[in-house]
Amino acid sequence: MNNQEGTSGHRHHPLHAFPEPPRGPALEDASAMFRALGDASRLRLLTRLVAGEICVTELADLEEEKLTTVSARLKTLYAVRLVKRRREAKHVYYALADAHVLDLVQSTIKHAAERR
């Protein structure tokens, strides 16, 4: 028997020091964010927001979608804190919530574009 094999015949790998994974609300919130990112239409909206704040009406025009459809997608992204919004008269403007979201969106798209 190889000295890296235990009594069950399975190889044992050296132990690595891994950080303790998050628990509770932080993990649940992160999971909700990834669920929101899991929809291509919502992710596309986030990529449009990389350029900066934009009115929901303009987003609907760019997406060639109904205003209510785009608003519902943005509401989902807002609920998980991926976007922020502000109202100015009758217009609602959306932007990425912060630099972390910008990094996440850019990294995700770059990683997806890599060849296998």
Summary of the structure (lengths in Angstrom):
residues: 116
radius of gyration: 20.8
end to end distance: 36.8
largest distance: 76.0
contacts: 261
relative contact order: 0.13
helix: 51%
strand: 14%
